Amino acid sequence: MRTDKERLDFLQKMTDLKEYTGTVILRDSTTGRGWRLHETEQEGAVKDVRQAIDIYMDKLGVENVER
């Protein structure tokens, strides 16, 4: 089984290819259908996958995730 580090490293390598922008964001879907981690030019996008996740976690707050 793959580790979380391997998964995140894979996503970072995909981002580093800069097939579109080379920057990513984790955000709520604009249609209200969940969350999205994607490569984008959107304001707030960053070059590091882990940083994008951290920013979203800080914004949302871990205490707000549990139901």
PDB file of N, H, CA, C and O in Angstrom:
ATOM      1  N   MET A   1       0.840  -1.180   0.000  1.00  0.00           N
ATOM      2  CA  MET A   1       0.000   0.000   0.000  1.00  0.00           C
ATOM      3  C   MET A   1       0.886   1.245   0.000  1.00  0.00           C
ATOM      4  O   MET A   1       1.907   1.301   0.685  1.00  0.00           O
ATOM      5  N   ARG A   2       0.476   2.225  -0.775  1.00  0.00           N
ATOM      6  H   ARG A   2      -0.353   2.178  -1.331  1.00  0.00           H
ATOM      7  CA  ARG A   2       1.246   3.466  -0.854  1.00  0.00           C
ATOM      8  C   ARG A   2       1.063   4.306   0.402  1.00  0.00           C
ATOM      9  O   ARG A   2       0.037   4.229   1.078  1.00  0.00           O
ATOM     10  N   THR A   3       2.059   5.094   0.694  1.00  0.00           N
ATOM     11  H   THR A   3       2.893   5.157   0.146  1.00  0.00           H
ATOM     12  CA  THR A   3       1.992   5.985   1.858  1.00  0.00           C
ATOM     13  C   THR A   3       1.399   7.339   1.429  1.00  0.00           C
ATOM     14  O   THR A   3       1.339   7.661   0.242  1.00  0.00           O
ATOM     15  N   ASP A   4       0.972   8.106   2.414  1.00  0.00           N
ATOM     16  H   ASP A   4       1.021   7.845   3.378  1.00  0.00           H
ATOM     17  CA  ASP A   4       0.471   9.446   2.117  1.00  0.00           C
ATOM     18  C   ASP A   4       1.572  10.300   1.493  1.00  0.00           C
ATOM     19  O   ASP A   4       1.301  11.115   0.611  1.00  0.00           O
ATOM     20  N   LYS A   5       2.809  10.116   1.946  1.00  0.00           N
ATOM     21  H   LYS A   5       3.029   9.454   2.663  1.00  0.00           H
ATOM     22  CA  LYS A   5       3.929  10.866   1.382  1.00  0.00           C
ATOM     23  C   LYS A   5       4.079  10.550  -0.108  1.00  0.00           C
ATOM     24  O   LYS A   5       4.278  11.456  -0.917  1.00  0.00           O
ATOM     25  N   GLU A   6       3.984   9.280  -0.466  1.00  0.00           N
ATOM     26  H   GLU A   6       3.822   8.545   0.191  1.00  0.00           H
ATOM     27  CA  GLU A   6       4.087   8.895  -1.874  1.00  0.00           C
ATOM     28  C   GLU A   6       2.962   9.529  -2.695  1.00  0.00           C
ATOM     29  O   GLU A   6       3.187   9.990  -3.814  1.00  0.00           O
ATOM     30  N   ARG A   7       1.777   9.547  -2.144  1.00  0.00           N
ATOM     31  H   ARG A   7       1.594   9.172  -1.235  1.00  0.00           H
ATOM     32  CA  ARG A   7       0.641  10.141  -2.845  1.00  0.00           C
ATOM     33  C   ARG A   7       0.851  11.644  -3.063  1.00  0.00           C
ATOM     34  O   ARG A   7       0.641  12.160  -4.161  1.00  0.00           O
ATOM     35  N   LEU A   8       1.266  12.330  -2.001  1.00  0.00           N
ATOM     36  H   LEU A   8       1.437  11.911  -1.109  1.00  0.00           H
ATOM     37  CA  LEU A   8       1.492  13.767  -2.120  1.00  0.00           C
ATOM     38  C   LEU A   8       2.676  14.074  -3.039  1.00  0.00           C
ATOM     39  O   LEU A   8       2.635  15.035  -3.807  1.00  0.00           O
ATOM     40  N   ASP A   9       3.717  13.268  -2.961  1.00  0.00           N
ATOM     41  H   ASP A   9       3.751  12.487  -2.337  1.00  0.00           H
ATOM     42  CA  ASP A   9       4.861  13.448  -3.856  1.00  0.00           C
ATOM     43  C   ASP A   9       4.432  13.294  -5.313  1.00  0.00           C
ATOM     44  O   ASP A   9       4.895  14.037  -6.177  1.00  0.00           O
ATOM     45  N   PHE A  10       3.553  12.338  -5.587  1.00  0.00           N
ATOM     46  H   PHE A  10       3.177  11.734  -4.884  1.00  0.00           H
ATOM     47  CA  PHE A  10       3.040  12.128  -6.938  1.00  0.00           C
ATOM     48  C   PHE A  10       2.282  13.366  -7.416  1.00  0.00           C
ATOM     49  O   PHE A  10       2.499  13.840  -8.531  1.00  0.00           O
ATOM     50  N   LEU A  11       1.385  13.888  -6.563  1.00  0.00           N
ATOM     51  H   LEU A  11       1.208  13.503  -5.657  1.00  0.00           H
ATOM     52  CA  LEU A  11       0.636  15.083  -6.932  1.00  0.00           C
ATOM     53  C   LEU A  11       1.565  16.271  -7.158  1.00  0.00           C
ATOM     54  O   LEU A  11       1.334  17.078  -8.059  1.00  0.00           O
ATOM     55  N   GLN A  12       2.622  16.383  -6.338  1.00  0.00           N
ATOM     56  H   GLN A  12       2.809  15.728  -5.606  1.00  0.00           H
ATOM     57  CA  GLN A  12       3.569  17.473  -6.514  1.00  0.00           C
ATOM     58  C   GLN A  12       4.310  17.336  -7.833  1.00  0.00           C
ATOM     59  O   GLN A  12       4.516  18.326  -8.535  1.00  0.00           O
ATOM     60  N   LYS A  13       4.714  16.115  -8.178  1.00  0.00           N
ATOM     61  H   LYS A  13       4.547  15.311  -7.607  1.00  0.00           H
ATOM     62  CA  LYS A  13       5.399  15.900  -9.458  1.00  0.00           C
ATOM     63  C   LYS A  13       4.494  16.262 -10.624  1.00  0.00           C
ATOM     64  O   LYS A  13       4.955  16.841 -11.609  1.00  0.00           O
ATOM     65  N   MET A  14       3.209  15.928 -10.524  1.00  0.00           N
ATOM     66  H   MET A  14       2.836  15.458  -9.725  1.00  0.00           H
ATOM     67  CA  MET A  14       2.254  16.294 -11.571  1.00  0.00           C
ATOM     68  C   MET A  14       2.165  17.818 -11.688  1.00  0.00           C
ATOM     69  O   MET A  14       2.108  18.360 -12.792  1.00  0.00           O
ATOM     70  N   THR A  15       2.153  18.497 -10.551  1.00  0.00           N
ATOM     71  H   THR A  15       2.199  18.058  -9.654  1.00  0.00           H
ATOM     72  CA  THR A  15       2.096  19.960 -10.543  1.00  0.00           C
ATOM     73  C   THR A  15       3.359  20.553 -11.147  1.00  0.00           C
ATOM     74  O   THR A  15       3.299  21.519 -11.907  1.00  0.00           O
ATOM     75  N   ASP A  16       4.503  19.971 -10.806  1.00  0.00           N
ATOM     76  H   ASP A  16       4.552  19.186 -10.189  1.00  0.00           H
ATOM     77  CA  ASP A  16       5.783  20.482 -11.296  1.00  0.00           C
ATOM     78  C   ASP A  16       5.912  20.371 -12.816  1.00  0.00           C
ATOM     79  O   ASP A  16       6.714  21.086 -13.417  1.00  0.00           O
ATOM     80  N   LEU A  17       5.135  19.485 -13.445  1.00  0.00           N
ATOM     81  H   LEU A  17       4.484  18.904 -12.957  1.00  0.00           H
ATOM     82  CA  LEU A  17       5.159  19.367 -14.904  1.00  0.00           C
ATOM     83  C   LEU A  17       4.598  20.612 -15.583  1.00  0.00           C
ATOM     84  O   LEU A  17       4.859  20.861 -16.760  1.00  0.00           O
ATOM     85  N   LYS A  18       3.828  21.387 -14.831  1.00  0.00           N
ATOM     86  H   LYS A  18       3.616  21.185 -13.875  1.00  0.00           H
ATOM     87  CA  LYS A  18       3.240  22.643 -15.337  1.00  0.00           C
ATOM     88  C   LYS A  18       2.494  22.423 -16.644  1.00  0.00           C
ATOM     89  O   LYS A  18       2.637  23.199 -17.588  1.00  0.00           O
ATOM     90  N   GLU A  19       1.701  21.366 -16.693  1.00  0.00           N
ATOM     91  H   GLU A  19       1.585  20.735 -15.926  1.00  0.00           H
ATOM     92  CA  GLU A  19       0.940  21.102 -17.910  1.00  0.00           C
ATOM     93  C   GLU A  19      -0.091  22.195 -18.166  1.00  0.00           C
ATOM     94  O   GLU A  19      -0.509  22.400 -19.305  1.00  0.00           O
ATOM     95  N   TYR A  20      -0.497  22.888 -17.124  1.00  0.00           N
ATOM     96  H   TYR A  20      -0.157  22.721 -16.199  1.00  0.00           H
ATOM     97  CA  TYR A  20      -1.421  24.001 -17.286  1.00  0.00           C
ATOM     98  C   TYR A  20      -0.800  25.257 -16.675  1.00  0.00           C
ATOM     99  O   TYR A  20      -0.425  26.179 -17.399  1.00  0.00           O
ATOM    100  N   THR A  21      -0.693  25.297 -15.358  1.00  0.00           N
ATOM    101  H   THR A  21      -0.998  24.548 -14.769  1.00  0.00           H
ATOM    102  CA  THR A  21      -0.152  26.500 -14.714  1.00  0.00           C
ATOM    103  C   THR A  21       1.010  26.223 -13.770  1.00  0.00           C
ATOM    104  O   THR A  21       1.856  27.091 -13.555  1.00  0.00           O
ATOM    105  N   GLY A  22       1.056  25.024 -13.206  1.00  0.00           N
ATOM    106  H   GLY A  22       0.369  24.318 -13.380  1.00  0.00           H
ATOM    107  CA  GLY A  22       2.072  24.739 -12.202  1.00  0.00           C
ATOM    108  C   GLY A  22       1.709  25.261 -10.828  1.00  0.00           C
ATOM    109  O   GLY A  22       2.539  25.259  -9.919  1.00  0.00           O
ATOM    110  N   THR A  23       0.459  25.713 -10.671  1.00  0.00           N
ATOM    111  H   THR A  23      -0.216  25.714 -11.409  1.00  0.00           H
ATOM    112  CA  THR A  23      -0.012  26.147  -9.359  1.00  0.00           C
ATOM    113  C   THR A  23      -1.329  25.436  -9.053  1.00  0.00           C
ATOM    114  O   THR A  23      -2.116  25.147  -9.954  1.00  0.00           O
ATOM    115  N   VAL A  24      -1.553  25.160  -7.773  1.00  0.00           N
ATOM    116  H   VAL A  24      -0.913  25.394  -7.041  1.00  0.00           H
ATOM    117  CA  VAL A  24      -2.731  24.400  -7.358  1.00  0.00           C
ATOM    118  C   VAL A  24      -3.463  25.102  -6.225  1.00  0.00           C
ATOM    119  O   VAL A  24      -2.909  25.947  -5.522  1.00  0.00           O
ATOM    120  N   ILE A  25      -4.717  24.727  -6.074  1.00  0.00           N
ATOM    121  H   ILE A  25      -5.167  24.041  -6.645  1.00  0.00           H
ATOM    122  CA  ILE A  25      -5.530  25.252  -4.989  1.00  0.00           C
ATOM    123  C   ILE A  25      -6.451  24.140  -4.515  1.00  0.00           C
ATOM    124  O   ILE A  25      -6.898  23.306  -5.302  1.00  0.00           O
ATOM    125  N   LEU A  26      -6.724  24.140  -3.234  1.00  0.00           N
ATOM    126  H   LEU A  26      -6.361  24.817  -2.594  1.00  0.00           H
ATOM    127  CA  LEU A  26      -7.744  23.265  -2.661  1.00  0.00           C
ATOM    128  C   LEU A  26      -8.844  24.210  -2.200  1.00  0.00           C
ATOM    129  O   LEU A  26      -8.605  25.105  -1.390  1.00  0.00           O
ATOM    130  N   ARG A  27     -10.043  24.008  -2.717  1.00  0.00           N
ATOM    131  H   ARG A  27     -10.238  23.281  -3.375  1.00  0.00           H
ATOM    132  CA  ARG A  27     -11.142  24.935  -2.437  1.00  0.00           C
ATOM    133  C   ARG A  27     -12.467  24.192  -2.488  1.00  0.00           C
ATOM    134  O   ARG A  27     -12.540  23.048  -2.937  1.00  0.00           O
ATOM    135  N   ASP A  28     -13.511  24.862  -2.020  1.00  0.00           N
ATOM    136  H   ASP A  28     -13.451  25.791  -1.655  1.00  0.00           H
ATOM    137  CA  ASP A  28     -14.856  24.328  -2.168  1.00  0.00           C
ATOM    138  C   ASP A  28     -15.269  24.447  -3.629  1.00  0.00           C
ATOM    139  O   ASP A  28     -14.890  25.399  -4.312  1.00  0.00           O
ATOM    140  N   SER A  29     -16.039  23.490  -4.099  1.00  0.00           N
ATOM    141  H   SER A  29     -16.346  22.717  -3.544  1.00  0.00           H
ATOM    142  CA  SER A  29     -16.567  23.533  -5.448  1.00  0.00           C
ATOM    143  C   SER A  29     -17.478  24.735  -5.617  1.00  0.00           C
ATOM    144  O   SER A  29     -18.240  25.069  -4.710  1.00  0.00           O
ATOM    145  N   THR A  30     -17.410  25.383  -6.760  1.00  0.00           N
ATOM    146  H   THR A  30     -16.791  25.112  -7.497  1.00  0.00           H
ATOM    147  CA  THR A  30     -18.293  26.530  -7.015  1.00  0.00           C
ATOM    148  C   THR A  30     -19.736  26.083  -7.214  1.00  0.00           C
ATOM    149  O   THR A  30     -20.656  26.895  -7.109  1.00  0.00           O
ATOM    150  N   THR A  31     -19.944  24.795  -7.500  1.00  0.00           N
ATOM    151  H   THR A  31     -19.197  24.135  -7.584  1.00  0.00           H
ATOM    152  CA  THR A  31     -21.301  24.278  -7.690  1.00  0.00           C
ATOM    153  C   THR A  31     -21.851  23.633  -6.429  1.00  0.00           C
ATOM    154  O   THR A  31     -22.977  23.136  -6.416  1.00  0.00           O
ATOM    155  N   GLY A  32     -21.037  23.645  -5.348  1.00  0.00           N
ATOM    156  H   GLY A  32     -20.123  24.050  -5.358  1.00  0.00           H
ATOM    157  CA  GLY A  32     -21.493  23.077  -4.087  1.00  0.00           C
ATOM    158  C   GLY A  32     -21.452  21.567  -4.027  1.00  0.00           C
ATOM    159  O   GLY A  32     -22.131  20.957  -3.201  1.00  0.00           O
ATOM    160  N   ARG A  33     -20.658  20.951  -4.899  1.00  0.00           N
ATOM    161  H   ARG A  33     -20.107  21.446  -5.571  1.00  0.00           H
ATOM    162  CA  ARG A  33     -20.595  19.494  -4.937  1.00  0.00           C
ATOM    163  C   ARG A  33     -19.359  18.931  -4.254  1.00  0.00           C
ATOM    164  O   ARG A  33     -18.895  17.853  -4.625  1.00  0.00           O
ATOM    165  N   GLY A  34     -18.823  19.621  -3.283  1.00  0.00           N
ATOM    166  H   GLY A  34     -19.200  20.497  -2.982  1.00  0.00           H
ATOM    167  CA  GLY A  34     -17.674  19.094  -2.555  1.00  0.00           C
ATOM    168  C   GLY A  34     -16.469  19.998  -2.655  1.00  0.00           C
ATOM    169  O   GLY A  34     -16.603  21.207  -2.844  1.00  0.00           O
ATOM    170  N   TRP A  35     -15.291  19.414  -2.529  1.00  0.00           N
ATOM    171  H   TRP A  35     -15.183  18.431  -2.375  1.00  0.00           H
ATOM    172  CA  TRP A  35     -14.057  20.182  -2.576  1.00  0.00           C
ATOM    173  C   TRP A  35     -13.256  19.763  -3.799  1.00  0.00           C
ATOM    174  O   TRP A  35     -13.472  18.691  -4.365  1.00  0.00           O
ATOM    175  N   ARG A  36     -12.327  20.629  -4.197  1.00  0.00           N
ATOM    176  H   ARG A  36     -12.152  21.499  -3.737  1.00  0.00           H
ATOM    177  CA  ARG A  36     -11.507  20.390  -5.381  1.00  0.00           C
ATOM    178  C   ARG A  36     -10.051  20.732  -5.095  1.00  0.00           C
ATOM    179  O   ARG A  36      -9.743  21.787  -4.541  1.00  0.00           O
ATOM    180  N   LEU A  37      -9.162  19.822  -5.484  1.00  0.00           N
ATOM    181  H   LEU A  37      -9.412  18.965  -5.934  1.00  0.00           H
ATOM    182  CA  LEU A  37      -7.724  20.105  -5.516  1.00  0.00           C
ATOM    183  C   LEU A  37      -7.365  20.093  -6.987  1.00  0.00           C
ATOM    184  O   LEU A  37      -7.420  19.045  -7.631  1.00  0.00           O
ATOM    185  N   HIS A  38      -6.999  21.237  -7.522  1.00  0.00           N
ATOM    186  H   HIS A  38      -6.954  22.088  -6.998  1.00  0.00           H
ATOM    187  CA  HIS A  38      -6.725  21.263  -8.950  1.00  0.00           C
ATOM    188  C   HIS A  38      -5.711  22.320  -9.338  1.00  0.00           C
ATOM    189  O   HIS A  38      -5.482  23.304  -8.633  1.00  0.00           O
ATOM    190  N   GLU A  39      -5.110  22.066 -10.501  1.00  0.00           N
ATOM    191  H   GLU A  39      -5.296  21.267 -11.073  1.00  0.00           H
ATOM    192  CA  GLU A  39      -4.155  23.004 -11.076  1.00  0.00           C
ATOM    193  C   GLU A  39      -4.954  24.147 -11.691  1.00  0.00           C
ATOM    194  O   GLU A  39      -5.886  23.917 -12.462  1.00  0.00           O
ATOM    195  N   THR A  40      -4.590  25.368 -11.351  1.00  0.00           N
ATOM    196  H   THR A  40      -3.834  25.556 -10.725  1.00  0.00           H
ATOM    197  CA  THR A  40      -5.409  26.508 -11.759  1.00  0.00           C
ATOM    198  C   THR A  40      -4.620  27.807 -11.747  1.00  0.00           C
ATOM    199  O   THR A  40      -3.554  27.902 -11.139  1.00  0.00           O
ATOM    200  N   GLU A  41      -5.160  28.794 -12.426  1.00  0.00           N
ATOM    201  H   GLU A  41      -6.026  28.716 -12.920  1.00  0.00           H
ATOM    202  CA  GLU A  41      -4.627  30.155 -12.355  1.00  0.00           C
ATOM    203  C   GLU A  41      -5.382  30.982 -11.329  1.00  0.00           C
ATOM    204  O   GLU A  41      -5.095  32.165 -11.147  1.00  0.00           O
ATOM    205  N   GLN A  42      -6.346  30.364 -10.658  1.00  0.00           N
ATOM    206  H   GLN A  42      -6.579  29.403 -10.805  1.00  0.00           H
ATOM    207  CA  GLN A  42      -7.208  31.065  -9.709  1.00  0.00           C
ATOM    208  C   GLN A  42      -6.382  31.769  -8.636  1.00  0.00           C
ATOM    209  O   GLN A  42      -5.336  31.277  -8.215  1.00  0.00           O
ATOM    210  N   GLU A  43      -6.873  32.930  -8.204  1.00  0.00           N
ATOM    211  H   GLU A  43      -7.723  33.330  -8.546  1.00  0.00           H
ATOM    212  CA  GLU A  43      -6.205  33.670  -7.134  1.00  0.00           C
ATOM    213  C   GLU A  43      -6.096  32.786  -5.898  1.00  0.00           C
ATOM    214  O   GLU A  43      -7.057  32.116  -5.519  1.00  0.00           O
ATOM    215  N   GLY A  44      -4.944  32.786  -5.282  1.00  0.00           N
ATOM    216  H   GLY A  44      -4.164  33.330  -5.590  1.00  0.00           H
ATOM    217  CA  GLY A  44      -4.704  31.973  -4.100  1.00  0.00           C
ATOM    218  C   GLY A  44      -4.004  30.658  -4.402  1.00  0.00           C
ATOM    219  O   GLY A  44      -3.617  29.941  -3.479  1.00  0.00           O
ATOM    220  N   ALA A  45      -3.835  30.329  -5.678  1.00  0.00           N
ATOM    221  H   ALA A  45      -4.150  30.912  -6.428  1.00  0.00           H
ATOM    222  CA  ALA A  45      -3.142  29.098  -6.051  1.00  0.00           C
ATOM    223  C   ALA A  45      -1.656  29.211  -5.705  1.00  0.00           C
ATOM    224  O   ALA A  45      -1.066  30.287  -5.799  1.00  0.00           O
ATOM    225  N   VAL A  46      -1.064  28.087  -5.306  1.00  0.00           N
ATOM    226  H   VAL A  46      -1.543  27.213  -5.230  1.00  0.00           H
ATOM    227  CA  VAL A  46       0.347  28.053  -4.905  1.00  0.00           C
ATOM    228  C   VAL A  46       1.072  26.943  -5.664  1.00  0.00           C
ATOM    229  O   VAL A  46       0.435  26.080  -6.269  1.00  0.00           O
ATOM    230  N   LYS A  47       2.394  26.967  -5.630  1.00  0.00           N
ATOM    231  H   LYS A  47       2.912  27.668  -5.139  1.00  0.00           H
ATOM    232  CA  LYS A  47       3.199  25.986  -6.364  1.00  0.00           C
ATOM    233  C   LYS A  47       3.346  24.658  -5.636  1.00  0.00           C
ATOM    234  O   LYS A  47       3.792  23.677  -6.230  1.00  0.00           O
ATOM    235  N   ASP A  48       2.979  24.610  -4.362  1.00  0.00           N
ATOM    236  H   ASP A  48       2.616  25.407  -3.879  1.00  0.00           H
ATOM    237  CA  ASP A  48       3.207  23.426  -3.544  1.00  0.00           C
ATOM    238  C   ASP A  48       1.884  22.797  -3.109  1.00  0.00           C
ATOM    239  O   ASP A  48       1.054  23.452  -2.479  1.00  0.00           O
ATOM    240  N   VAL A  49       1.695  21.515  -3.452  1.00  0.00           N
ATOM    241  H   VAL A  49       2.369  20.983  -3.964  1.00  0.00           H
ATOM    242  CA  VAL A  49       0.467  20.792  -3.125  1.00  0.00           C
ATOM    243  C   VAL A  49       0.227  20.782  -1.616  1.00  0.00           C
ATOM    244  O   VAL A  49      -0.892  21.018  -1.161  1.00  0.00           O
ATOM    245  N   ARG A  50       1.259  20.513  -0.856  1.00  0.00           N
ATOM    246  H   ARG A  50       2.169  20.321  -1.225  1.00  0.00           H
ATOM    247  CA  ARG A  50       1.110  20.458   0.600  1.00  0.00           C
ATOM    248  C   ARG A  50       0.680  21.812   1.166  1.00  0.00           C
ATOM    249  O   ARG A  50      -0.137  21.877   2.084  1.00  0.00           O
ATOM    250  N   GLN A  51       1.232  22.880   0.615  1.00  0.00           N
ATOM    251  H   GLN A  51       1.895  22.827  -0.131  1.00  0.00           H
ATOM    252  CA  GLN A  51       0.864  24.213   1.069  1.00  0.00           C
ATOM    253  C   GLN A  51      -0.602  24.502   0.736  1.00  0.00           C
ATOM    254  O   GLN A  51      -1.311  25.102   1.544  1.00  0.00           O
ATOM    255  N   ALA A  52      -1.059  24.084  -0.438  1.00  0.00           N
ATOM    256  H   ALA A  52      -0.483  23.597  -1.095  1.00  0.00           H
ATOM    257  CA  ALA A  52      -2.461  24.290  -0.808  1.00  0.00           C
ATOM    258  C   ALA A  52      -3.386  23.581   0.179  1.00  0.00           C
ATOM    259  O   ALA A  52      -4.415  24.128   0.576  1.00  0.00           O
ATOM    260  N   ILE A  53      -3.019  22.378   0.569  1.00  0.00           N
ATOM    261  H   ILE A  53      -2.184  21.934   0.246  1.00  0.00           H
ATOM    262  CA  ILE A  53      -3.816  21.626   1.544  1.00  0.00           C
ATOM    263  C   ILE A  53      -3.778  22.322   2.900  1.00  0.00           C
ATOM    264  O   ILE A  53      -4.810  22.453   3.558  1.00  0.00           O
ATOM    265  N   ASP A  54      -2.601  22.766   3.320  1.00  0.00           N
ATOM    266  H   ASP A  54      -1.762  22.660   2.785  1.00  0.00           H
ATOM    267  CA  ASP A  54      -2.465  23.458   4.607  1.00  0.00           C
ATOM    268  C   ASP A  54      -3.310  24.730   4.653  1.00  0.00           C
ATOM    269  O   ASP A  54      -3.962  25.010   5.659  1.00  0.00           O
ATOM    270  N   ILE A  55      -3.298  25.488   3.577  1.00  0.00           N
ATOM    271  H   ILE A  55      -2.768  25.260   2.760  1.00  0.00           H
ATOM    272  CA  ILE A  55      -4.072  26.727   3.523  1.00  0.00           C
ATOM    273  C   ILE A  55      -5.558  26.422   3.699  1.00  0.00           C
ATOM    274  O   ILE A  55      -6.252  27.108   4.450  1.00  0.00           O
ATOM    275  N   TYR A  56      -6.039  25.399   3.011  1.00  0.00           N
ATOM    276  H   TYR A  56      -5.476  24.841   2.401  1.00  0.00           H
ATOM    277  CA  TYR A  56      -7.450  25.026   3.130  1.00  0.00           C
ATOM    278  C   TYR A  56      -7.773  24.537   4.542  1.00  0.00           C
ATOM    279  O   TYR A  56      -8.818  24.876   5.098  1.00  0.00           O
ATOM    280  N   MET A  57      -6.880  23.747   5.111  1.00  0.00           N
ATOM    281  H   MET A  57      -6.032  23.471   4.659  1.00  0.00           H
ATOM    282  CA  MET A  57      -7.095  23.257   6.478  1.00  0.00           C
ATOM    283  C   MET A  57      -7.158  24.416   7.468  1.00  0.00           C
ATOM    284  O   MET A  57      -8.007  24.432   8.359  1.00  0.00           O
ATOM    285  N   ASP A  58      -6.258  25.386   7.308  1.00  0.00           N
ATOM    286  H   ASP A  58      -5.569  25.374   6.584  1.00  0.00           H
ATOM    287  CA  ASP A  58      -6.254  26.549   8.195  1.00  0.00           C
ATOM    288  C   ASP A  58      -7.538  27.365   8.033  1.00  0.00           C
ATOM    289  O   ASP A  58      -8.100  27.857   9.011  1.00  0.00           O
ATOM    290  N   LYS A  59      -7.989  27.498   6.795  1.00  0.00           N
ATOM    291  H   LYS A  59      -7.532  27.098   6.001  1.00  0.00           H
ATOM    292  CA  LYS A  59      -9.208  28.254   6.516  1.00  0.00           C
ATOM    293  C   LYS A  59     -10.425  27.567   7.108  1.00  0.00           C
ATOM    294  O   LYS A  59     -11.268  28.209   7.734  1.00  0.00           O
ATOM    295  N   LEU A  60     -10.513  26.256   6.907  1.00  0.00           N
ATOM    296  H   LEU A  60      -9.828  25.734   6.399  1.00  0.00           H
ATOM    297  CA  LEU A  60     -11.687  25.502   7.342  1.00  0.00           C
ATOM    298  C   LEU A  60     -11.661  25.232   8.834  1.00  0.00           C
ATOM    299  O   LEU A  60     -12.683  25.337   9.512  1.00  0.00           O
ATOM    300  N   GLY A  61     -10.491  24.886   9.340  1.00  0.00           N
ATOM    301  H   GLY A  61      -9.660  24.801   8.789  1.00  0.00           H
ATOM    302  CA  GLY A  61     -10.373  24.518  10.740  1.00  0.00           C
ATOM    303  C   GLY A  61     -10.738  23.041  10.931  1.00  0.00           C
ATOM    304  O   GLY A  61     -11.832  22.612  10.563  1.00  0.00           O
ATOM    305  N   VAL A  62      -9.843  22.300  11.489  1.00  0.00           N
ATOM    306  H   VAL A  62      -8.955  22.649  11.788  1.00  0.00           H
ATOM    307  CA  VAL A  62     -10.043  20.860  11.672  1.00  0.00           C
ATOM    308  C   VAL A  62     -11.306  20.566  12.479  1.00  0.00           C
ATOM    309  O   VAL A  62     -11.995  19.579  12.225  1.00  0.00           O
ATOM    310  N   GLU A  63     -11.603  21.418  13.443  1.00  0.00           N
ATOM    311  H   GLU A  63     -11.043  22.220  13.649  1.00  0.00           H
ATOM    312  CA  GLU A  63     -12.768  21.181  14.291  1.00  0.00           C
ATOM    313  C   GLU A  63     -14.078  21.254  13.502  1.00  0.00           C
ATOM    314  O   GLU A  63     -15.106  20.758  13.963  1.00  0.00           O
ATOM    315  N   ASN A  64     -14.047  21.866  12.320  1.00  0.00           N
ATOM    316  H   ASN A  64     -13.212  22.269  11.945  1.00  0.00           H
ATOM    317  CA  ASN A  64     -15.249  21.989  11.501  1.00  0.00           C
ATOM    318  C   ASN A  64     -15.451  20.822  10.538  1.00  0.00           C
ATOM    319  O   ASN A  64     -16.470  20.758   9.850  1.00  0.00           O
ATOM    320  N   VAL A  65     -14.497  19.904  10.482  1.00  0.00           N
ATOM    321  H   VAL A  65     -13.669  19.956  11.041  1.00  0.00           H
ATOM    322  CA  VAL A  65     -14.575  18.794   9.543  1.00  0.00           C
ATOM    323  C   VAL A  65     -15.389  17.653  10.102  1.00  0.00           C
ATOM    324  O   VAL A  65     -16.154  17.028   9.367  1.00  0.00           O
ATOM    325  N   GLU A  66     -15.250  17.363  11.372  1.00  0.00           N
ATOM    326  H   GLU A  66     -14.629  17.871  11.970  1.00  0.00           H
ATOM    327  CA  GLU A  66     -15.971  16.255  11.981  1.00  0.00           C
ATOM    328  C   GLU A  66     -17.451  16.594  12.089  1.00  0.00           C
ATOM    329  O   GLU A  66     -17.824  17.732  12.371  1.00  0.00           O
ATOM    330  N   ARG A  67     -18.272  15.603  11.863  1.00  0.00           N
ATOM    331  H   ARG A  67     -17.969  14.678  11.634  1.00  0.00           H
ATOM    332  CA  ARG A  67     -19.729  15.832  11.909  1.00  0.00           C
ATOM    333  C   ARG A  67     -20.341  15.229  13.132  1.00  0.00           C
ATOM    334  O   ARG A  67     -21.552  15.328  13.328  1.00  0.00           O
TER     335      ARG A  67
END
